[in-house]
């Protein structure tokens, strides 16, 4: 009774059970920072934060597009620009798509949270599989490792960009390439860089803040995607253990029918609710990334610079590979 009351109190305060929010603690903080956490409390604050990060991403994208327009006649500088700006713009589109599907993501999170509540209540299937808690906890730990790995990489990248930018500013007089003063390679804004050193410093700081937003945006979207897939994987594994223990007993035929009925109902819920919502929530974002990663290199074939693009844009190749792995996992889980 006490445990159930704790669950109810947590749901009233956060819309989600304490067990679920603890399991995705790192991802939850990232989503709160970006203003996309689907909690009822502080909605006005979340909306303000969301618009702030949207403005940051627009600022970063506008500088990159400005550099593309201004430097369009210099193919080497253009490729250097696109090697960073194209992934950043794609991540921004992916984050915006994810934000616009927030209601669907909220439904998916409530479905995931419901499984944690049922685990605490020790419902029929979970009660029949003693290792249920261990299975679901191990899968969520894997998603936590994914999120923290992204955060570590983002921190290292931010420190690297900030260090390079401020070193370039300190040696600005000796820098022969005045088009490449900002963290985003060869980005451009309609201001006079030579009029005041504070203008360039402001742009550097603003771009670093925007890049942090970009790194955290891809962490939130992909982290939630991974957490949802691993959650369904854990539920399918628990269902597999449950099915292995089902055995017909002539003395208890009704109990056998109940077990079969519960197994079929649970399987239908996982496919029709969890899996369908995952695909609906993320198919647009994944499609944007895969299509752009496939089309952008083709733009440069006519310029004879495909090799240089592939050497400099390794980020895009890794991104394409990651989405292919996720697609294969979805196929193995739900289509076979």
Order of alpha helices (4+ residues) and beta strands (2+ residues): alpha-alpha-alpha-alpha-alpha-alpha-alpha-alpha-alpha-alpha-alpha-alpha-alpha
